[in-house]
Amino acid sequence: MSLSTTVSRRAVRAPRVPAWSMAVTAMLAIQLSNALSLSVVEQVGPAGTAWLRMCFGAVLLWLIARPSIRSIRPKDLPALLALGTVTGFMTTFFLAAVERIPLGTAVAIEFLGPLTVAALASRHRRALAWPLLALAGVVLLTEPWRGDIDAAGVGFALIAGTCWGLYNVLTQRVGDRFSGISGLSLTIPIAALATLPFGLPQVAGGDFTWWVLLAAAGIALITPVVAFGLEMLALRRMTHTAFGTLLSIEPAFGVLIGLLVLGQMPALVQLIGIALVVVAGAAAQRGGTRTLDPVPEEAPRPPTGPTESRPSTSTTDEPPR
């Protein structure tokens, strides 16, 4: 038996990282980057901050993934363009929301987008129980009865939630077509271009200093590079319902990061809401593994290399490498 065969068999037997754990890590990273972004937002505005994050993210991803442009088929373009645009504006509108309302509240409102996707994508009525439970937790986290929430902030969070729901659907489609983070390295530059008309004027007209670039670059390494990459890998192996409801934990992470990083103290009723969404998210990840259907070969393969991308023909839950 050759050494390469032995190594290959050992690799096959190696334990796989659970898809839900990648999603949870991504959620924590996203909320941390959002909290850290507020200092940059004060200098160059939410659109300027989002644009800088997308620009640095695009550069970092191209250095890491080095995607092959020749692997892109004409029918791939609509999904890539849509995902890039949605990603850019999801970040822009969310930062505009957290500029006005607490981080945990903004995440709770934004979560209504993927929650709706999870409910609509479900094929079993019993699966709707978890989104409904999560919705109850979101209401408690939002505390709409208090009447002192900034209307513009709520509106921005709702728009970001719409983008978030579309992002989940499109990410799974792009992730099925491109291996690893090569799809992400193609969509983040599109996000930078889509947000340029809004971000560049804020950067040019803001209180721009040298540390803003360093902060934006560091935040971009967290999100979109690490966090969105983990989300794309997780979405390849989970159903819309499981992933969308698992994201119900994110408002809790938003409250936690808001407390630890921004000093935003949650009320008792919000802690009850956190408990509800955590229960719903933990229950949703059971049975959430997604299998990929075989995809017929359509065209000659591009030259072999580390950035090669092609549809997966595996029926296991392991993403192509």
Secondary structure by P-SEA (a helix, b strand, c coil): ccaaaaaaaaaaacccccaaaaaaaaaaaaaaaaaaaaaaaacccaaaaaaaaaaaaaaaaaaacccccccccccaaaaaaaaaaaaaaaaaaaaaaaacccaaaaaaaaaaaaaaaaaaaccccccaaaaaaaaaaaaaaaccccccccaaaaaaaaaaaaaaaaaaaaaaaaaaccccaaaaaacaaaaaaaaccccaaaaaacccccaaaaaaaaaaaaccccaaaaaaaaaacccaaaaaaaacaaaaaaaaaaaacccccccaaaaaaaaaaaaaaaaaacccbbbbcccccccccccccccbbbbbccccccccc
